Amino acid sequence: MMDALEAAGIQPKDSVAQPKMESLTATERLLLRFYRELQQQDQQVIRQAVEALATGRGCC
């Protein structure tokens, strides 16, 4: 499913070594779709919560 790819932007003219892309699981695709349907304010809350969980600082 191609809905998980980000916009390419400007690509360099020379070849650049890139890590191999991993396929997304069905759950990851579902989470991305849910996140993209949120309002910008709600996305910010989710980003803060995930960052807090990842850094062990507690939530929000």
Backbone as JSON, one array per atom type, in Angstrom:
{
  "sequence": "MMDALEAAGIQPKDSVAQPKMESLTATERLLLRFYRELQQQDQQVIRQAVEALATGRGCC",
  "N": [[0.86, -1.18, 0.0], [0.66, 2.17, -0.87], [0.1, 4.42, 0.64], [1.63, 5.08, 2.83], [4.01, 6.29, 2.26], [6.12, 9.13, 2.35], [6.23, 12.52, 1.02], [8.53, 13.05, -1.61], [10.15, 15.28, -2.08], [13.0, 17.26, -2.97], [15.29, 15.46, -4.8], [18.66, 14.31, -4.53], [21.1, 14.69, -7.17], [23.23, 12.94, -7.44], [23.83, 9.49, -6.66], [22.9, 8.31, -3.49], [23.76, 6.53, -0.61], [21.28, 4.72, 0.92], [19.43, 3.48, 3.68], [17.78, 0.31, 3.52], [14.31, 0.33, 2.94], [11.85, -0.65, 5.26], [9.02, -2.77, 5.23], [5.73, -1.74, 6.14], [3.69, -2.83, 8.83], [0.3, -4.06, 9.05], [-0.89, -2.94, 11.3], [0.75, -0.71, 11.76], [0.22, 0.79, 9.45], [-2.49, 1.34, 9.91], [-2.3, 2.92, 12.24], [-0.89, 5.13, 11.19], [-2.78, 6.1, 9.32], [-4.88, 6.79, 11.05], [-3.58, 8.8, 12.58], [-3.05, 10.75, 10.62], [-5.59, 11.6, 10.02], [-6.31, 13.13, 12.16], [-6.86, 16.36, 13.68], [-4.6, 19.16, 13.49], [-3.92, 20.13, 16.05], [-4.54, 17.94, 17.69], [-2.73, 16.1, 16.67], [-0.36, 17.22, 17.61], [-0.61, 16.77, 20.38], [-0.46, 13.97, 20.41], [2.15, 13.63, 19.38], [3.65, 14.79, 21.47], [3.03, 13.06, 23.59], [4.06, 10.61, 22.66], [6.77, 11.29, 22.42], [7.33, 11.8, 25.13], [6.93, 9.26, 26.21], [8.95, 7.86, 24.85], [11.27, 9.05, 25.83], [11.08, 8.65, 28.49], [10.03, 10.53, 30.23], [7.52, 10.74, 31.3], [4.03, 11.41, 30.72], [2.73, 14.08, 28.77]],
  "CA": [[0.0, 0.0, 0.0], [1.53, 3.32, -1.05], [-0.34, 5.58, 1.41], [2.54, 5.32, 3.96], [5.21, 6.98, 1.81], [6.13, 10.58, 2.49], [6.59, 13.26, -0.18], [9.95, 12.86, -1.89], [10.9, 16.53, -2.04], [14.06, 17.37, -3.98], [16.21, 14.35, -4.72], [20.01, 14.66, -4.99], [21.42, 14.18, -8.5], [24.12, 11.8, -7.27], [23.29, 8.41, -5.85], [23.24, 8.39, -2.08], [23.45, 5.27, 0.08], [20.1, 4.83, 1.77], [19.07, 2.19, 4.29], [16.65, -0.36, 2.88], [13.03, 0.61, 3.6], [11.13, -1.81, 5.8], [7.57, -2.76, 4.98], [4.9, -1.43, 7.3], [2.69, -3.84, 9.18], [-1.08, -3.58, 8.95], [-1.13, -2.09, 12.47], [1.45, 0.56, 11.53], [-0.56, 1.53, 8.44], [-3.7, 1.8, 10.57], [-1.91, 4.02, 13.11], [-0.58, 6.29, 10.34], [-4.03, 6.61, 8.77], [-5.56, 7.45, 12.18], [-2.84, 10.02, 12.92], [-3.22, 11.74, 9.54], [-6.97, 12.1, 10.04], [-6.47, 14.01, 13.32], [-6.61, 17.78, 13.51], [-3.21, 19.5, 13.8], [-3.8, 20.26, 17.51], [-4.54, 16.59, 18.24], [-1.46, 15.5, 16.28], [0.64, 17.75, 18.53], [-0.76, 16.04, 21.64], [0.07, 12.62, 20.19], [3.62, 13.74, 19.28], [4.19, 15.04, 22.81], [2.87, 11.85, 24.39], [5.02, 9.61, 22.16], [8.1, 11.76, 22.81], [7.46, 11.6, 26.57], [7.09, 7.82, 26.43], [10.24, 7.45, 24.32], [12.35, 9.59, 26.63], [10.85, 8.27, 29.88], [9.7, 11.72, 31.04], [6.11, 10.78, 31.69], [3.16, 11.89, 29.64], [2.18, 15.42, 28.62]],
  "C": [[0.9, 1.24, 0.0], [1.16, 4.5, -0.15], [0.61, 5.9, 2.57], [3.79, 6.07, 3.55], [5.05, 8.49, 1.94], [6.47, 11.22, 1.14], [8.09, 13.2, -0.38], [10.74, 14.15, -1.77], [11.91, 16.57, -3.17], [15.05, 16.24, -3.77], [17.6, 14.79, -5.2], [20.27, 14.03, -6.36], [22.32, 12.96, -8.42], [23.45, 10.73, -6.42], [23.79, 8.54, -4.42], [22.87, 7.06, -1.44], [22.31, 5.5, 1.05], [19.86, 3.47, 2.43], [17.85, 1.61, 3.57], [15.37, -0.06, 3.66], [12.4, -0.69, 4.06], [9.65, -1.66, 5.46], [6.84, -2.43, 6.27], [3.94, -2.59, 7.56], [1.31, -3.22, 9.01], [-1.39, -2.63, 10.11], [-0.47, -0.73, 12.29], [0.71, 1.42, 10.51], [-1.82, 2.11, 9.06], [-3.4, 2.99, 11.48], [-1.6, 5.29, 12.3], [-1.85, 6.92, 9.78], [-4.8, 7.37, 9.85], [-4.9, 8.79, 12.49], [-3.08, 11.12, 11.88], [-4.63, 12.32, 9.49], [-7.24, 13.03, 11.22], [-6.25, 15.46, 12.92], [-5.17, 18.07, 13.95], [-2.98, 19.57, 15.32], [-3.73, 18.87, 18.16], [-3.25, 15.84, 17.87], [-0.34, 15.96, 17.21], [0.59, 17.02, 19.87], [-0.17, 14.64, 21.52], [1.59, 12.66, 20.12], [4.24, 13.93, 20.65], [4.12, 13.79, 23.67], [3.89, 10.79, 23.96], [6.44, 10.01, 22.55], [8.34, 11.52, 24.3], [7.66, 10.12, 26.89], [8.47, 7.34, 25.98], [11.41, 7.92, 25.18], [12.2, 9.27, 28.11], [10.53, 9.43, 30.8], [8.28, 11.73, 31.57], [5.3, 11.42, 30.58], [2.71, 13.32, 29.85], [2.61, 16.29, 29.74]]
}
